[in-house]
Amino acid sequence: MQIPPFVGELSADDARLLTHMASSSERILEFGCGGSTMIMAQVAARYRRIQSIHSVETDPEWISKTSAILQKLGCPVVTFMRTHNWGSHIPHDMKFDLIFIDNAPDERLPSAKHSWERLKDNGRMVFHDTRRHQDARNAMELVKMYHSAVATVTLNPDGSNLTIVQKQSKIDYVDWNEAEGKQ
């Protein structure tokens, strides 16, 4: 799958993996706009599977720059949501297939926590920069909090700098020794 052109701080491996995940998504939420927004919007234009992309951002310059580039590329409109509070602008009437976490480093875990309930079962929450200790820790903290609803965790696959947490329906713990009468 060809990587769309973009301007931003994503490696080619990150862009390749994000392109692949976006191509199988219908609704996308991202925290922090830029290169990822450009990639996903171009995937939306190419495959027409994506119904919506919502991008939450605090910096008006990033919104302006990203929006201008998307207009030049002739990509579908991305819904930009400018905020001062990362968790406050999550559309509560929608569920998402893909949530991309790449906002201010100290806001990544709070953004992930606020948006977890908006992630569909079988959806993927993707953390960027997880070759950095704090970002890997953010992903693992989220897994720790919601472990009974986590299907898989893939840390930095295919040379990327992304960690993918796939959601499932919550499965409560069962003591199998007790449940199967083995005690």
Disulfide bonds with the S-S distance in Angstrom:
none
